[in-house]
């Protein structure tokens, strides 16, 4: 009786998955491996990986993804360590400040960033007031990078913070009691134990960054084409076969990136004791 009830309860979710996940994927697969005449072909796939425009867009996308992920990691890890040392009220207030942008409308966020970065924006107004030369940031590679870091930073911070905050303080104290310096304690205890959160954060930032097209469209002014923009433009122009081939390649790369395993060995290496040189 319970099994039948569970089946009925999962029914709406199964319909949702079938209609909004499986069916669109089947459509993409159909268009990716057929030509306008309806015949089977690999030409859409080969064109997606050999076209010079796609290669340039893919390379630029990878570069932006790596840079955005690296910057988020460099900013989030020290902040996560600092948050663990704050009092509960202070900690909650700081975390709330970083989560708050996630509650805002995405369009509003990008418009606000554009207002800050444009030639007559807040940054150049401050530079002018200090007698410094203005900077042209709007509609550039840097503007897109700033937008990605701003948008995806919480997804890097929260997994790292959750992992670091659960580290047993007795392990850290034991390391120091055994004569390890603060740096060696971090290197041999804190860092290995925090690697699952680090890898989770990297995945949560890198995967959406390489498939993003809205940030590039709004902050790049349509001048910088990422692979997501090429896919979006192909479908907008009705080039479903070429767009599906490119979308399939991108989807496979995203899936491969999201399957990077966590560093369980690092956690196991200090479980039950402190590893010292």
DAFEN-V590267 format. One line per field, one symbol per residue. ss: DSSP state (H for helix, E for strand, C for the rest). phi: phi as a letter, one per 20 degrees, with the letter a starting at -180 (. if undefined). A space follows every 10 residues. Layout:
BEGIN
ss: ???
phi: ???
END
This chain:
BEGIN
ss: CHHHHHHHHH HHHHHHHHHH HHHHHHHHHH HHCECCCCCE CCHHHHHHHH CHHHHHHHHH HHHHHHHHHH HHHHHHHHHH HHHCCCCHHH HHHHHHHHHH HHHCCHHHHH HHHHHHHCCC CHHHHHHHHC CCCCCCCCCC HHHHHHHHHH HHHHHHHHHH HHHHHCCCHH HHHHHHHCCC CHHHHHHHHH HHHHHHHHHH HHHHHHHHHH HCCHHHHHHC CCCCCCHHHH HHHHHHCCCH HHHHHHHHHH HHHHHHHHCC CCCHHHHHHC CCCCCCC
phi: .ffffffffe ggffffffed cffgffffff ffdcdgenef bdffffffed ffffffffff ffffffffff fgffefffff ffffeefgff fffffffeeg gfeeffffff ffffffefgd effffffffe mdffdedflc gfffffffff fdggfeffff fffffeffff fffffffeof fffffffedf fffefgffff fgffefffff dfcffffeee mmeddeffff ffffffenef ffffffffff ffffffffef ffeffffffd fnrdecf
END
